Amino acid sequence: MAEATIHVKWKDTPDEHDYPAAADYLELLGEPKVVRAVIEELRTAEIAHKKAKDILRASHLELAPASNPYVRRDLAKIMAGKALSPILMVRGDFRKGVPAQIADGYHRVCAIHYTDENIEIPVKIAALP
């Protein structure tokens, strides 16, 4: 018997509030001028598709527990068929051992990983200037 697959719905573009949320996080890691440039690049970046497991590996982040309230909320959205916002990321540099940064959407990535780690997630990726 074939295993049932869960179809995850995605919005075509990130929610507008995702950009200031990404900037708030990135301001902990870089200067405001750099953060502004990265956010502008994220706004114009094309959507790519990457697997949940690869996003977590590239960012060197641990999978948040399924009991995390934000992961649970996103899992509930998936099960209810509600569309999720694409992820915002900053590209890392493996030559220097610099991990990628999930600027916005960490809990969505974790929820997708629990659903199926091979699901392709729409992601906008910016490089550091």
Number of C-alpha atoms within 10 A of each C-alpha: 3 4 5 6 8 12 11 18 16 16 12 12 16 22 12 10 9 17 18 13 14 23 19 15 16 22 14 10 12 13 10 14 10 15 21 15 14 21 21 13 18 23 16 11 14 14 18 13 14 16 19 24 19 14 24 21 14 17 18 14 15 9 16 16 14 16 9 12 11 17 21 17 16 20 22 13 17 21 14 11 14 15 14 21 21 24 28 26 24 23 17 18 13 10 6 7 8 13 17 22 24 25 23 26 20 23 23 24 26 28 27 23 24 18 18 15 18 14 18 18 25 23 25 23 24 24 14 13 9
